Amino acid sequence: MKNLLSAVFMISLVMVACSKKETPGFAADQEMKIHYDTAAVDSFSAGATSVDIVRQIRMSSQKYQDSIKQAEKLQKEEQKLKEELEKENKKKLEEEKKKTETDKKKATPETSPATGTKTN
């Protein structure tokens, strides 16, 4: 009986020691979170950036803007070249059409429809 009583005591002691306990500070954690609507000004506060990093950001953004402008210039130049090539191709096609039309006109009067021979 002493063994049974000591075993029950040990099991109850282990169950009490290992039981999950509620944290009393759960409501206090929610109250501690404060949301600010302003940016940090102090250089040592959370979220502050150093002067060098700000300078790098500004430089990189300027470089980015310059690269965008350069890309736009290249696209405009390519479009101009394409338009010029299209105009030249159209002119060449028109000239070829005119030549073929004049050749057809020259070829039709030279042959007589009745005899099918050339007249000089």
Order of alpha helices (4+ residues) and beta strands (2+ residues): alpha-alpha-alpha
